[in-house]
Amino acid sequence: MKYDFTIIGAGIVGLSTAFSLKKKYPNSNIAILEKEKSFSIHQSGNNSNVIHSGIYYKPNSKKALNCKKGYDLLLNFLKENNLPYEICGKLIVAINEHEEVELMKIFKNGKLNGLQDLKILNKKEIWKYEPNVNGFKAIHVPKAGITDYKLVSKKIYDILIENNVKFFFNHKVKDIIINKKEIQVLVENNKIIESDYVINIGGLYSDKLARLTTKIEHKIVPFRGEYYDLKPSASHLVKNLIYPVPNPNFPFLGVHFTRTVSGKIESGPNAVFAFSREGYSFYDFKIKDFIESIFYLGFIKIAFRYWKDGLMEIYRSINKKAYLKSMQKLIPSITIDDIEKGGSGVRAQAIKKNGDMVDDFLITKNGKVINVCNAPSPAATACFAIGEEITNLI
């Protein structure tokens, strides 16, 4: 089996990369290898389904540029394919003067990233948008929205099938061998896929796949994000999207409130160190994954630096009342009877040996192998732009 392009990973970025390649090279043969039984099982299918505006990201970073471009490409795709979405806007809320300082940095950053119509709101103006929010100041971000990335993934998948892209589900990659004429991808069931180009978009395993062909200076450490849902009787407390001012030390946005396109209200995610690369619950444990993480120098350094924050995240994970307190910072009237356990996701976070978290998309090219080594949020919003960037590297 010989292909022009072989993509490892059928998440939304892998799918959109194949979509972009087919647009530029319509006669190309493309294979997508996926260890799971279907597409978008992990990060792509377990996120908050927000269409991000790009307000947070460092100007001219890959996140900022791809989010801005990807936002427009995503909206065009949603419209063309009659997929559900809503540009409902969001609030980023500071609850005191201390948080206002960081809030104004975010506002300035959004302006540098070219966001239009951002507004600073006082307490009374906040209540016009979200009557139940406790806020000192807030940024109103009108471009933020919601969709359903599982449906987006399904539509891209259908289009790719129509265009003869070959999917190999339940095909876990064991090795990648670079020869003079082609690259061989070896999978668990003893198949060999020959290809001119190989693109690794393996998410939680992207570092392990990258090390098969090149040296990298980071490791993927998994962080679980857990959600609580508001019961239908309490859903009136949230109108659209409500975010806290994030901790500037971490590339996570904090526990926020999200209305889904189906009308459900979710709160989350937190950011808990996961004991397995696919640790969707507190009790999911794989000894090999656990040891690889805790003995990694980069993780040891970040754990020593932020051990109090890390313990707080674990406590909040196992204690419903502690999680509730995080929610009550923004909406004090929520009670423990208003919430119920929701879903969870696992974020593939790249951490350098010096203990710094990689806070940008990390895409590298080594000959005819491309590795997408770090693609957390806003990768779903930016998926079509990332796909185009990868296509342009070829």
N, C-alpha and C positions, 0 to 999 in steps of 0.2 A: 504494500500500500504506500503510494508516494503522493505527497501533498506539497503544494506551494507554501502553505502556512499551517502550522500546527499550534493551536492555542491550548494551554493547560489551565483549566479552570473555567467553569460555566456560570460564574457569577455575572452580575449585570455589566461589569467592566469587560469581562471576557466576551460576552455576547455583543456588546456595543463595538468592541474592537473588530470582531468578525463582520459586523454590519458596515463599519467604515471601510474595511479591506475590500468587501464585495462592491461597494460603491466605486472605489478607485480601480479595482481590478475585477471586473464582472465575470471574467472567464477563469478566474483562479479556482484551484481546488483547496478547500479549507477543511481542516479537521479540528474538532474541539474535544479534548479529553477531560473527563470529569470522574472523580472517584466515587461520587454519590450517584444515586439512582435517577436524579433529575437535576435541573438547573436552579440556581439561586437558593440553595438550601441554607447557606450560612449567613454571612454578613448582609448580603443583598436581600434576603428574605426575612430579616429580623431587626430591621432598623425602624426609626420613628416615622418614616415616610414623609419627611419634610423636604420641600423644595427650598434649598438654601439660597440666600441672596448674595452671599460673599462678604458680609460686613466684618467678619472676625479676622480674616486672613491677611498675612503680611503682604503689603503692596508689592506687585510684580513677582510674587512667589507662584509656584505651579498651582497651588490651591486657589489663589486669588484669580489668576488668569483663566484656569480651566473652569472654575465655578462660574465666572462671568460669561464665558463663551458657552459653557455647557448648559447654563440656565436657558439661554435662548434656543439652543438646539433641542433641549428636552421639551420646552413648551411647544415648539413647532411639531415635534413628534407626537405629543399628547393630542394636539389639535387635529393633526392629519389622521390620526387613528381612533379618534373619538373615545379616548381614555379619560377616566374621571380625574379631575384636578380642580383646585380652587386657589386663587391668589388672595388669601384672606388677611395677610399681614401678621406681624407679630410684635410683641413688646419684649424688650430686654429691660429688666426692672432692677433698680438699685433700692435697697430697703433703708439705707442710711447715708450720711455724708461721706463716710469712708468708702463705700462702694461707688459713690458718685464719681470719685476720682478715676476709677477704672472704667466706669461707664463712659466718661467723656473721651477717654483714650479710644474706646471702641467706636464712638461716634466719629472722631477724627479719622480713624482708620477706614471706616465706611466711606467717608467723603473722598479719601485718597484712592479708594477702589472704584470710584465713579458712581456710587449709589445715589440715586436721585430721591428727593422728597423725604429724606430722613427728618424726623422731628423730635425735639426734646420736650417731654411732657412733665408737668408738675403733678402733684397728687390728685387734684380735681380733674385734670385732663386725662389722667390714667383711668379714672372711673368711667369716663365716657366710652372707653373701649372695653375695659374689664372692671365692672362694678365691684367685684369681690376681692380685688388685689390690694394688698398692703404694699404701697410703694412710696418712696421719697421722690425719686425721679425715674424716668424711663425713656428709652428710645423707641419710637414707633418706626417699624421697618415695613413699608407697604408692599415690597416685592416678594416677601416670603410667602410660601404656600404649602399645600399638601397634595399628595397623590397616593398611588398604591404601586410601589416598585415591584411587587410580585406580578401585577398585571402588566407593567411595562416590560418586565423580563419575558413574560409569556408572549407578548406581541412581537418582541424582537426575535424570540425563538421561532415563532411561526413564520416570520419573514425569512429567516435564515434557512429553514427547512424548505420553503418554496424556492429558494435560490441554491438548493443542492449542497448546502453546508452539511458535512457529515458529523454527527454526534456519536461519541463513544462514552456512554455512561457506564458506571461500575468499572472504570479503567483507571486504576491507581498507578501513577508513574513510579518506576523503580530507579531508572537511570537515564541519562542523556549522554550520548556519545557523538562527539563532533568528528566527522571524517572530512576528507578533502572535497568530496563531491556533494555530500548531503549530511544531514544530522539524523541520527537514529534515536528515537524515543522508545525505551523499553518499558512495558507495562506488566502488571502482576500476572496476567493470564498468558504470559509468554508471547504476546504479540509484539511486533516491532513496527513502529510507524516511522516511515522515512519522510523527511521534509526538508525544504530549502531553508525555511525560517522557523524558529521556535519562539513562542511568546509565552513566558511564564506569568500567569495572573492567578497564582495559587492561593492568595489570601493568607489564611492562617499557616500555610506551609510554604509560602513564597520564599522564605529564607533558605529552607532546606533544598528546595528545587534550584535556587540560584547557586548554591554551593556545589551543585553537580557540574557546573561549567565555569565558575569564576570565584574569585575571592571577594567577600563582602565584610563590611566593618560594623555589622549590626546583627541583632537577633530579634525574631518576633516573640514578644511576650503577650500572652492572652489576658485581656481584661473583660470580665463579664459585666454587662449592663442589664440591670433588672428593672422591671416596670410594675407599677401598680395601676390598676384601672379605677376610675371613678364609677361607682354604681349608677345606673340610670337615674335614680332619685336625686343624685348629686351632680349630674352632668351640667345642670344650669349654671354652676359656679364658674365654668370656663366657656368663653365665647370662641376663642381661636387659639393662638399660640402664645404662651407666656414663658419667658426664659429668665433665669437669674443672671446676675453678673458672674461670669465664670472665674474660677481660681486661675490667676495668671501663670501659675507654676505648671499647669497641666493642660494638655491639648484636648480636654474634655469640656463640654458646655454646661455641666451640672444638671441636677434634676429639674426638668421643665415639664410643662403641660402642653399636650398636643391634641387637637381635635383631628380625628381621622376622616377620610372621605365618606365613611359609613356612619359617622356621627358619634362614634365612641370617643371618650376622653381618656387618654393615657397620661401617666406621669412617670418620668424617668428619662434616661437611665442613670443609675449610679455607675461607679467604675471600680469593680472589685477584682483583685488579682485572682485569676482562675487557675485551679489546680490541674487543668487539662486544656489542651488547645481547643477542644470542643466541650468545654465545661459549662454547660448551659444551666446547671444547678449547683448549689453549694457543695453537694455531695458527689459530684462528678470528679473522679480522681484517677489520673494515670501517672504511675510512678515515674516513668521515663520523662514525660512532659514536665512534671513537677521538678525533678532533679535538674533537668536541663535549664529551667528558668532560675531556680533559687541559687544555683552555683555559677550562674553567668555573672561575670564581673560587673557588667552594666546594670543588671538588676540589683546586685548587692549594693552598689553605690546609690542608686535611686531609692532603695529601701531604707538605707541609713539616713538619707537626706529628708525623706518624707514619711517616716515611720508612723508619726501621729496621724497624718491624713489617711494612710493605708489602714491603720487599725480602726479608724472611724468608719471607713467604707465597709470593712468586714462587719463591724458592729451594726451598722445600718442595714446590712444585708440580712442579718439573722434576727433583727429586732424590728418588728412592724411599727412599734411606737417611735423608734428612732427615725425610721424612714418617714413617718407621718410628720415629725418635726421639720424635716427638710421641706415638705410640701406646705406646711403651715407658715413658713417664712414668707411665702408669696400669697397664700390664701389662708388666713387664720381660721376661717369658719369651717374648714374641712375637719371632720371627726373620724375617728377610727372605724366607725360604722359605715362611713361613706366610701371606703376603699376595699378593694379585693386584689389578690395577687394576679398579676398579668404575665406576659411572656418575658423572654430574656434573649439577649444576643451576646455574641463574643466578638470583641474588637481585636483585630490583629495589629498590635502596636509595635513598631520597630523601635528598638532601644540601642543606642551606641554603647561601645565599651566604656566610655567615660561617664555613663549614667544619664546622658541627655536623651530625651525622647525625640525621635525624628518628627518634626512638626510640619512636614510638607510631604507632598507626593514624591516618591523616590522611584524614578524610572531610569534604568541603565541599559546600555547596549554593548555587547561584547561580540563582535563579528556579526553573525547572523542569529544570535540569541538575544532577545530582549527580556529583561526582568522587571516586572512591576513589583518593587520590594516593599512599598508602603503606600497603601491606598485606602485610608479610613475616610470618615466623613470629611468633606462633602462629595465623596466619590460617586455616590448614586446620582446626585444632581449633575455632576460633571462628567458622567460616564461617556457621553457622545464626544465631548471635547478630548477626554483622555484617549478614546479610541482613535480620534483623528491624529493626536500627537504621536501615538505609537505607529500609525500608518505612515506618517511623515518621516519616521526614523528609518523606514525600509527603502 
